[in-house]
Amino acid sequence: MSEVVSARTYNQNHIPRAPTPGRRRVSIYVSWSYPAEAGRNPAELDNRFSTMTEVRRVAWPAYEDPKWSDPLRFQQGIAGSLELFFLAWVPFQQFVEEVTGHPVPVYQRIDQAGFRTPLDERVLADTDTLFVFGLDHMVTGQEAEPGEVEALRAFLDSEDARLVLGPHHDVGASDDLAVRDIEYHHHGDPLVPRQQRFAGHLRGVMHGLGVPVENRYGLRPAAREQNKIAPFSAFRDSDAKGWLEGVTNFNFHQHLPHYAVTTDKPGIVHVLARQPIDTSRPHPFTEAGNTEFNMFLWMPPDSERAGDILLADSTIFSSLFGGDESLRNFWRNLVTK
Protein backbone atom coordinates (compact mmCIF):
# COMPACT_ATOMS: atom_id res chain seq x y z
CA MET A 1 0.00 0.00 0.00
CA SER A 2 1.36 3.41 -0.97
CA GLU A 3 2.26 5.86 1.71
CA VAL A 4 -0.33 8.60 2.17
CA VAL A 5 1.34 12.00 2.45
CA SER A 6 -0.18 13.98 5.28
CA ALA A 7 -0.88 17.68 5.20
CA ARG A 8 0.89 18.17 8.51
CA THR A 9 4.17 16.75 7.17
CA TYR A 10 3.98 18.99 4.14
CA ASN A 11 3.09 22.09 6.14
CA GLN A 12 6.19 21.87 8.30
CA ASN A 13 8.85 19.99 6.35
CA HIS A 14 7.97 20.02 2.67
CA ILE A 15 10.70 21.03 0.21
CA PRO A 16 9.42 21.45 -3.37
CA ARG A 17 10.92 19.10 -5.93
CA ALA A 18 11.31 19.75 -9.64
CA PRO A 19 8.59 17.98 -11.65
CA THR A 20 9.58 14.98 -13.73
CA PRO A 21 9.14 15.68 -17.48
CA GLY A 22 6.00 14.01 -18.78
CA ARG A 23 4.75 13.11 -15.29
CA ARG A 24 2.28 15.49 -13.70
CA ARG A 25 2.40 16.28 -10.00
CA VAL A 26 -1.03 16.32 -8.35
CA SER A 27 -2.10 17.85 -5.02
CA ILE A 28 -5.37 18.09 -3.07
CA TYR A 29 -6.34 21.15 -1.05
CA VAL A 30 -9.27 20.98 1.41
CA SER A 31 -10.51 24.48 2.13
CA TRP A 32 -11.85 23.84 5.62
CA SER A 33 -10.71 24.54 9.12
CA TYR A 34 -10.58 21.09 10.67
CA PRO A 35 -10.93 22.48 14.23
CA ALA A 36 -13.87 24.68 13.23
CA GLU A 37 -15.68 21.72 11.64
CA ALA A 38 -14.84 19.22 14.38
CA GLY A 39 -15.73 21.75 17.07
CA ARG A 40 -19.25 22.46 15.84
CA ASN A 41 -21.88 21.92 18.53
CA PRO A 42 -23.66 18.57 17.86
CA ALA A 43 -26.78 20.11 19.41
CA GLU A 44 -26.98 22.43 16.39
CA LEU A 45 -29.11 20.74 13.74
CA ASP A 46 -27.86 22.59 10.66
CA ASN A 47 -24.58 23.39 8.92
CA ARG A 48 -22.37 20.72 10.43
CA PHE A 49 -21.01 17.30 9.59
CA SER A 50 -22.49 14.25 11.30
CA THR A 51 -20.87 12.73 14.34
CA MET A 52 -19.44 9.25 13.87
CA THR A 53 -22.13 7.98 16.22
CA GLU A 54 -24.80 9.38 13.88
CA VAL A 55 -23.06 7.77 10.90
CA ARG A 56 -23.02 4.42 12.66
CA ARG A 57 -26.71 4.68 13.56
CA VAL A 58 -27.85 5.60 10.05
CA ALA A 59 -25.50 3.24 8.17
CA TRP A 60 -25.86 0.34 10.64
CA PRO A 61 -24.29 -2.21 10.57
CA ALA A 62 -21.65 -0.96 8.13
CA TYR A 63 -19.49 0.68 10.79
CA GLU A 64 -19.94 -1.75 13.70
CA ASP A 65 -16.49 -3.25 13.34
CA PRO A 66 -14.42 -2.22 16.40
CA LYS A 67 -12.02 -0.29 14.17
CA TRP A 68 -14.90 2.20 13.69
CA SER A 69 -17.09 1.74 16.76
CA ASP A 70 -14.52 1.49 19.58
CA PRO A 71 -14.03 5.01 21.01
CA LEU A 72 -10.52 4.01 22.10
CA ARG A 73 -9.61 3.32 18.46
CA PHE A 74 -11.69 5.79 16.41
CA GLN A 75 -13.19 9.15 17.34
CA GLN A 76 -16.97 9.06 17.75
CA GLY A 77 -17.68 12.78 17.39
CA ILE A 78 -17.64 14.99 14.29
CA ALA A 79 -13.87 14.47 14.06
CA GLY A 80 -14.47 10.79 13.36
CA SER A 81 -16.59 11.64 10.33
CA LEU A 82 -13.91 14.03 9.07
CA GLU A 83 -11.33 11.27 9.29
CA LEU A 84 -13.51 9.16 6.98
CA PHE A 85 -12.89 11.71 4.25
CA PHE A 86 -9.13 11.18 4.42
CA LEU A 87 -9.52 7.41 4.34
CA ALA A 88 -11.93 7.64 1.40
CA TRP A 89 -9.47 9.73 -0.67
CA VAL A 90 -6.70 7.14 -0.31
CA PRO A 91 -7.76 5.02 -3.35
CA PHE A 92 -7.72 8.16 -5.52
CA GLN A 93 -4.31 9.13 -4.16
CA GLN A 94 -2.95 5.64 -4.78
CA PHE A 95 -4.40 5.51 -8.29
CA VAL A 96 -2.86 8.86 -9.21
CA GLU A 97 0.50 7.86 -7.76
CA GLU A 98 0.45 4.69 -9.88
CA VAL A 99 -0.37 6.72 -13.00
CA THR A 100 2.04 9.63 -12.45
CA GLY A 101 4.77 8.13 -10.28
CA HIS A 102 4.34 10.90 -7.70
CA PRO A 103 2.66 10.77 -4.27
CA VAL A 104 -0.39 13.01 -3.84
CA PRO A 105 -0.24 15.30 -0.79
CA VAL A 106 -3.41 16.49 0.94
CA TYR A 107 -3.29 19.99 2.38
CA GLN A 108 -5.84 21.53 4.73
CA ARG A 109 -6.48 25.23 5.12
CA ILE A 110 -6.26 24.67 8.89
CA ASP A 111 -5.33 21.18 10.01
CA GLN A 112 -5.88 19.11 13.17
CA ALA A 113 -3.00 20.79 14.99
CA GLY A 114 -4.03 24.31 13.98
CA PHE A 115 -1.35 24.73 11.30
CA ARG A 116 -2.65 27.13 8.64
CA THR A 117 -1.79 26.67 4.97
CA PRO A 118 -3.29 29.25 2.61
CA LEU A 119 -3.31 28.67 -1.12
CA ASP A 120 0.14 30.11 -1.83
CA GLU A 121 3.54 28.98 -3.08
CA ARG A 122 3.77 26.33 -0.35
CA VAL A 123 1.00 24.49 -2.19
CA LEU A 124 1.39 25.73 -5.75
CA ALA A 125 5.17 25.55 -6.29
CA ASP A 126 5.17 21.78 -6.46
CA THR A 127 2.10 20.85 -8.48
CA ASP A 128 0.76 20.84 -12.02
CA THR A 129 -2.80 19.72 -11.21
CA LEU A 130 -4.46 21.09 -8.09
CA PHE A 131 -7.78 19.80 -6.75
CA VAL A 132 -9.54 22.23 -4.40
CA PHE A 133 -12.36 20.62 -2.42
CA GLY A 134 -14.85 23.19 -1.09
CA LEU A 135 -15.98 21.30 2.01
CA ASP A 136 -16.01 24.20 4.48
CA HIS A 137 -19.38 25.07 5.97
CA MET A 138 -20.07 28.75 5.32
CA VAL A 139 -20.79 29.36 9.00
CA THR A 140 -17.10 28.67 9.81
CA GLY A 141 -16.13 31.88 8.01
CA GLN A 142 -13.39 30.67 5.63
CA GLU A 143 -12.74 33.53 3.22
CA ALA A 144 -10.46 33.76 0.20
CA GLU A 145 -7.63 36.26 0.61
CA PRO A 146 -6.45 38.53 -2.22
CA GLY A 147 -2.99 36.96 -2.02
CA GLU A 148 -4.47 33.51 -2.64
CA VAL A 149 -6.30 34.68 -5.75
CA GLU A 150 -3.13 36.32 -7.08
CA ALA A 151 -1.11 33.17 -6.39
CA LEU A 152 -3.66 31.10 -8.33
CA ARG A 153 -3.58 33.59 -11.20
CA ALA A 154 0.18 33.20 -11.36
CA PHE A 155 -0.18 29.40 -11.20
CA LEU A 156 -2.59 29.50 -14.14
CA ASP A 157 -0.12 31.51 -16.22
CA SER A 158 1.46 28.17 -17.15
CA GLU A 159 -0.10 26.19 -19.98
CA ASP A 160 0.66 23.03 -17.97
CA ALA A 161 -1.45 24.22 -15.03
CA ARG A 162 -4.76 22.56 -14.24
CA LEU A 163 -7.11 23.73 -11.48
CA VAL A 164 -9.99 21.41 -10.57
CA LEU A 165 -12.57 23.13 -8.35
CA GLY A 166 -15.09 21.14 -6.32
CA PRO A 167 -17.51 23.33 -4.36
CA HIS A 168 -19.88 20.95 -2.59
CA HIS A 169 -23.66 21.24 -2.34
CA ASP A 170 -25.73 24.18 -1.07
CA VAL A 171 -28.75 22.62 0.60
CA GLY A 172 -31.45 24.75 2.23
CA ALA A 173 -30.44 28.20 0.98
CA SER A 174 -34.09 29.31 1.09
CA ASP A 175 -35.44 31.05 4.21
CA ASP A 176 -38.69 29.14 3.68
CA LEU A 177 -38.61 26.13 6.03
CA ALA A 178 -41.16 24.27 3.90
CA VAL A 179 -38.84 24.53 0.88
CA ARG A 180 -35.94 23.24 2.98
CA ASP A 181 -38.04 20.26 3.96
CA ILE A 182 -38.88 19.51 0.31
CA GLU A 183 -35.16 19.61 -0.55
CA TYR A 184 -34.41 17.25 2.35
CA HIS A 185 -36.95 14.67 1.24
CA HIS A 186 -35.75 14.99 -2.36
CA HIS A 187 -32.20 13.84 -1.65
CA GLY A 188 -33.33 11.44 1.09
CA ASP A 189 -30.11 11.36 3.13
CA PRO A 190 -30.91 11.46 6.87
CA LEU A 191 -27.32 12.52 7.64
CA VAL A 192 -27.71 15.80 5.75
CA PRO A 193 -29.57 18.50 7.71
CA ARG A 194 -32.29 20.76 6.34
CA GLN A 195 -29.64 23.42 5.77
CA GLN A 196 -26.05 22.57 4.85
CA ARG A 197 -24.29 25.31 2.92
CA PHE A 198 -20.74 24.67 1.73
CA ALA A 199 -17.78 26.34 0.05
CA GLY A 200 -17.52 29.90 1.33
CA HIS A 201 -13.78 29.93 0.71
CA LEU A 202 -13.96 28.39 -2.75
CA ARG A 203 -16.80 30.68 -3.77
CA GLY A 204 -14.50 33.59 -2.94
CA VAL A 205 -11.68 32.03 -4.97
CA MET A 206 -14.00 31.54 -7.93
CA HIS A 207 -15.24 35.12 -7.74
CA GLY A 208 -11.66 36.40 -7.61
CA LEU A 209 -10.63 34.31 -10.62
CA GLY A 210 -13.69 35.31 -12.61
CA VAL A 211 -15.21 31.82 -12.70
CA PRO A 212 -18.87 32.51 -13.57
CA VAL A 213 -20.25 29.42 -11.83
CA GLU A 214 -22.18 28.95 -8.59
CA ASN A 215 -22.87 25.75 -6.66
CA ARG A 216 -26.59 25.36 -5.98
CA TYR A 217 -28.85 22.78 -4.31
CA GLY A 218 -28.17 19.17 -3.44
CA LEU A 219 -29.87 17.13 -6.16
CA ARG A 220 -30.42 13.37 -6.16
CA PRO A 221 -29.18 11.86 -9.44
CA ALA A 222 -31.19 9.30 -11.32
CA ALA A 223 -30.02 5.73 -10.79
CA ARG A 224 -30.04 2.66 -13.05
CA GLU A 225 -30.26 0.36 -10.03
CA GLN A 226 -29.62 0.58 -6.30
CA ASN A 227 -26.89 3.22 -5.81
CA LYS A 228 -25.69 2.92 -9.43
CA ILE A 229 -25.80 6.35 -11.03
CA ALA A 230 -27.40 6.74 -14.45
CA PRO A 231 -25.12 7.75 -17.35
CA PHE A 232 -24.73 11.48 -17.86
CA SER A 233 -25.50 13.44 -21.01
CA ALA A 234 -22.10 14.24 -22.52
CA PHE A 235 -21.36 17.17 -24.83
CA ARG A 236 -18.38 15.58 -26.52
CA ASP A 237 -18.20 18.08 -29.39
CA SER A 238 -17.13 20.66 -26.82
CA ASP A 239 -14.63 18.32 -25.15
CA ALA A 240 -11.60 19.35 -27.21
CA LYS A 241 -9.06 17.88 -24.77
CA GLY A 242 -10.83 14.57 -24.22
CA TRP A 243 -11.55 14.93 -20.51
CA LEU A 244 -14.44 12.47 -20.91
CA GLU A 245 -12.70 9.98 -23.17
CA GLY A 246 -13.86 6.52 -22.07
CA VAL A 247 -16.17 8.07 -19.43
CA THR A 248 -19.93 7.51 -19.37
CA ASN A 249 -20.78 8.01 -15.70
CA PHE A 250 -19.36 9.10 -12.36
CA ASN A 251 -20.37 7.59 -8.99
CA PHE A 252 -23.62 7.79 -7.06
CA HIS A 253 -24.08 10.36 -4.32
CA GLN A 254 -27.45 11.35 -2.89
CA HIS A 255 -26.98 15.12 -3.05
CA LEU A 256 -24.89 16.69 -5.78
CA PRO A 257 -24.54 20.39 -6.60
CA HIS A 258 -25.83 21.98 -9.76
CA TYR A 259 -23.02 24.11 -11.18
CA ALA A 260 -25.06 27.02 -12.47
CA VAL A 261 -23.36 29.12 -15.15
CA THR A 262 -23.92 32.80 -14.33
CA THR A 263 -22.79 34.40 -17.60
CA ASP A 264 -24.40 34.64 -21.02
CA LYS A 265 -21.09 35.19 -22.80
CA PRO A 266 -20.40 32.29 -25.19
CA GLY A 267 -17.25 30.22 -24.98
CA ILE A 268 -16.34 31.13 -21.39
CA VAL A 269 -17.60 27.92 -19.78
CA HIS A 270 -18.29 24.62 -21.53
CA VAL A 271 -20.78 22.31 -19.82
CA LEU A 272 -19.41 18.88 -20.71
CA ALA A 273 -21.68 16.62 -18.62
CA ARG A 274 -25.24 17.01 -17.37
CA GLN A 275 -26.65 14.49 -14.92
CA PRO A 276 -30.28 13.25 -15.05
CA ILE A 277 -32.18 13.96 -11.83
CA ASP A 278 -34.36 11.54 -9.87
CA THR A 279 -37.68 13.20 -10.69
CA SER A 280 -39.73 10.81 -8.54
CA ARG A 281 -39.07 13.18 -5.63
CA PRO A 282 -40.15 16.83 -5.98
CA HIS A 283 -37.62 19.67 -5.80
CA PRO A 284 -37.94 23.39 -6.71
CA PHE A 285 -35.32 22.90 -9.46
CA THR A 286 -37.28 20.13 -11.19
CA GLU A 287 -40.60 21.88 -10.61
CA ALA A 288 -39.12 24.75 -12.65
CA GLY A 289 -38.85 22.31 -15.58
CA ASN A 290 -35.29 20.99 -15.19
CA THR A 291 -34.57 17.29 -15.66
CA GLU A 292 -30.74 17.44 -15.53
CA PHE A 293 -28.10 19.45 -13.69
CA ASN A 294 -24.61 20.63 -14.68
CA MET A 295 -22.08 18.15 -13.30
CA PHE A 296 -18.77 18.68 -15.10
CA LEU A 297 -17.61 21.99 -16.59
CA TRP A 298 -14.48 23.24 -18.34
CA MET A 299 -13.09 26.75 -18.76
CA PRO A 300 -10.53 26.56 -21.60
CA PRO A 301 -7.47 28.83 -21.64
CA ASP A 302 -8.09 32.33 -22.89
CA SER A 303 -6.15 35.51 -23.61
CA GLU A 304 -5.56 36.10 -19.88
CA ARG A 305 -5.03 32.52 -18.67
CA ALA A 306 -2.89 29.72 -20.08
CA GLY A 307 -4.07 26.90 -17.78
CA ASP A 308 -7.32 24.95 -17.60
CA ILE A 309 -10.04 25.34 -14.96
CA LEU A 310 -12.48 22.47 -14.42
CA LEU A 311 -15.37 21.94 -12.01
CA ALA A 312 -16.31 18.54 -10.58
CA ASP A 313 -17.72 17.69 -7.16
CA SER A 314 -15.31 16.30 -4.56
CA THR A 315 -17.46 13.17 -4.09
CA ILE A 316 -16.30 12.00 -7.54
CA PHE A 317 -12.89 11.38 -5.98
CA SER A 318 -14.12 9.59 -2.85
CA SER A 319 -14.29 5.81 -2.43
CA LEU A 320 -17.21 6.22 0.00
CA PHE A 321 -19.52 6.40 -3.01
CA GLY A 322 -18.26 3.56 -5.17
CA GLY A 323 -16.61 3.58 -8.54
CA ASP A 324 -16.00 1.64 -11.74
CA GLU A 325 -13.79 1.67 -14.82
CA SER A 326 -15.59 4.73 -16.19
CA LEU A 327 -14.71 6.68 -13.04
CA ARG A 328 -11.08 5.53 -13.13
CA ASN A 329 -10.86 6.62 -16.77
CA PHE A 330 -12.01 10.08 -15.66
CA TRP A 331 -9.39 10.20 -12.92
CA ARG A 332 -6.72 9.16 -15.41
CA ASN A 333 -7.78 11.78 -17.94
CA LEU A 334 -7.63 14.60 -15.41
CA VAL A 335 -4.05 13.80 -14.40
CA THR A 336 -2.61 12.81 -17.80
CA LYS A 337 -4.34 14.73 -20.59
FENHUSUL-V453661 format. One record per pair of residues at least 12 apart in sequence whose C-alpha atoms are under 7 Angstrom apart, sorted by sequence separation. I is the first residue (numbers start at 0). GAP is how many residues later the second one is. D is the distance in whole Angstrom. If there is no record, write none. Layout:
BEGIN
I,GAP,D + I,GAP,D
END
This chain:
BEGIN
297,12,4 + 180,13,6 + 296,13,6 + 297,13,7 + 179,14,6 + 276,14,6 + 296,14,5 + 179,15,7 + 275,15,6 + 276,15,5 + 295,15,6 + 231,16,6 + 275,16,4 + 295,16,5 + 230,17,6 + 231,17,6 + 274,17,5 + 275,17,7 + 294,17,6 + 230,18,5 + 273,18,6 + 274,18,5 + 229,19,7 + 273,19,5 + 274,19,6 + 273,20,5 + 274,20,6 + 272,21,6 + 273,21,5 + 171,22,6 + 172,22,7 + 228,22,6 + 272,22,6 + 52,23,5 + 170,23,7 + 171,23,4 + 228,23,5 + 270,23,7 + 272,23,5 + 51,24,5 + 52,24,7 + 170,24,5 + 171,24,6 + 227,24,6 + 271,24,6 + 50,25,6 + 51,25,5 + 170,25,5 + 226,25,6 + 270,25,6 + 271,25,5 + 50,26,4 + 51,26,6 + 169,26,6 + 170,26,6 + 270,26,5 + 271,26,7 + 50,27,4 + 169,27,4 + 269,27,6 + 270,27,7 + 49,28,6 + 51,28,5 + 119,28,6 + 168,28,7 + 169,28,6 + 268,28,7 + 269,28,5 + 48,29,6 + 50,29,7 + 51,29,5 + 118,29,5 + 168,29,6 + 268,29,6 + 269,29,6 + 50,30,6 + 117,30,7 + 167,30,6 + 268,30,5 + 49,31,7 + 119,31,6 + 123,31,7 + 167,31,6 + 186,31,7 + 267,31,6 + 127,32,6 + 128,32,6 + 129,32,6 + 130,32,6 + 131,32,6 + 132,32,6 + 133,32,6 + 134,32,7 + 166,32,5 + 186,32,6 + 237,32,7 + 127,33,5 + 128,33,5 + 129,33,5 + 130,33,5 + 131,33,5 + 132,33,5 + 133,33,4 + 134,33,6 + 186,33,5 + 220,33,7 + 238,33,7 + 127,34,6 + 128,34,6 + 129,34,6 + 130,34,6 + 131,34,6 + 132,34,6 + 133,34,6 + 185,34,7 + 219,34,5 + 237,34,7 + 259,34,7 + 166,35,6 + 219,35,5 + 257,35,5 + 258,35,5 + 218,36,5 + 219,36,6 + 235,36,7 + 257,36,5 + 258,36,6 + 217,37,4 + 218,37,5 + 234,37,5 + 257,37,6 + 217,38,5 + 218,38,6 + 233,38,6 + 234,38,6 + 217,39,5 + 233,39,5 + 37,40,5 + 216,40,5 + 232,40,6 + 233,40,7 + 37,41,5 + 215,41,5 + 216,41,6 + 231,41,6 + 232,41,5 + 214,42,6 + 215,42,5 + 231,42,6 + 232,42,6 + 214,43,6 + 215,43,6 + 231,43,5 + 214,44,5 + 215,44,7 + 231,44,6 + 169,45,6 + 213,45,6 + 214,45,6 + 168,46,6 + 169,46,5 + 170,46,5 + 212,46,6 + 213,46,5 + 167,47,7 + 168,47,6 + 169,47,5 + 170,47,5 + 212,47,5 + 213,47,7 + 166,48,6 + 168,48,6 + 169,48,6 + 212,48,5 + 168,49,5 + 211,49,6 + 212,49,6 + 211,50,5 + 211,51,6 + 220,54,7 + 221,54,6 + 220,55,6 + 221,55,5 + 148,56,6 + 220,56,4 + 221,56,4 + 142,57,6 + 143,57,5 + 219,57,6 + 220,57,5 + 141,58,6 + 142,58,5 + 218,58,7 + 219,58,6 + 137,59,6 + 141,59,5 + 148,59,6 + 136,60,6 + 137,60,5 + 143,60,5 + 148,60,7 + 136,61,4 + 137,61,6 + 142,61,6 + 143,61,6 + 135,62,5 + 136,62,6 + 137,62,5 + 134,63,6 + 135,63,5 + 136,63,7 + 133,64,7 + 134,64,6 + 135,64,7 + 133,65,4 + 188,65,7 + 250,65,6 + 249,66,6 + 186,67,6 + 133,68,6 + 186,68,6 + 252,68,6 + 251,69,6 + 250,70,6 + 250,71,6 + 250,72,6 + 23,76,6 + 31,76,7 + 32,76,6 + 33,76,6 + 249,76,7 + 22,77,5 + 24,77,6 + 26,77,5 + 27,77,6 + 28,77,6 + 29,77,6 + 30,77,6 + 31,77,6 + 32,77,4 + 33,77,5 + 34,77,6 + 248,77,6 + 249,77,5 + 25,78,6 + 26,78,5 + 27,78,5 + 28,78,5 + 29,78,5 + 30,78,5 + 31,78,7 + 32,78,6 + 33,78,6 + 247,78,6 + 248,78,7 + 26,79,6 + 27,79,6 + 28,79,6 + 29,79,6 + 246,79,5 + 245,80,6 + 246,80,7 + 246,82,6 + 245,83,6 + 246,83,6 + 3,86,7 + 243,86,6 + 168,87,6 + 169,87,7 + 242,87,7 + 168,88,4 + 47,89,7 + 167,89,6 + 46,90,6 + 242,90,6 + 242,91,6 + 1,92,6 + 185,95,5 + 185,96,6 + 185,97,6 + 4,98,7 + 6,98,6 + 4,99,7 + 5,99,6 + 6,99,5 + 4,100,5 + 5,100,6 + 6,100,4 + 26,100,6 + 181,100,7 + 182,100,6 + 4,101,7 + 6,101,6 + 25,101,6 + 30,101,7 + 181,101,6 + 24,102,5 + 25,102,6 + 26,102,7 + 27,102,6 + 28,102,6 + 29,102,6 + 30,102,6 + 24,103,5 + 25,103,5 + 26,103,5 + 27,103,5 + 28,103,5 + 29,103,5 + 30,103,6 + 31,103,6 + 23,104,6 + 24,104,6 + 25,104,6 + 26,104,6 + 27,104,6 + 28,104,6 + 29,104,6 + 30,104,6 + 31,104,4 + 35,104,6 + 29,105,7 + 30,105,6 + 10,106,7 + 15,109,7 + 16,109,6 + 15,110,5 + 49,141,6 + 161,145,6 + 162,145,6 + 163,145,6 + 164,145,6 + 165,145,6 + 167,145,6 + 160,146,5 + 161,146,5 + 162,146,5 + 163,146,5 + 164,146,5 + 165,146,5 + 166,146,6 + 167,146,7 + 45,147,5 + 158,147,5 + 159,147,6 + 160,147,6 + 161,147,6 + 162,147,6 + 163,147,6 + 164,147,6 + 165,147,4 + 44,148,6 + 45,148,6 + 46,148,6 + 47,148,7 + 156,148,6 + 157,148,5 + 158,148,5 + 163,148,7 + 165,148,5 + 45,149,5 + 46,149,4 + 155,149,6 + 156,149,5 + 157,149,6 + 45,150,6 + 46,150,6 + 155,150,6 + 156,150,6 + 155,151,5 + 30,170,7 + 132,181,6 + 128,206,7 + 91,225,6 + 88,228,7 + 90,228,7 + 88,229,5 + 87,230,5 + 88,230,6 + 87,231,5 + 87,232,6 + 23,311,7 + 23,312,7
END
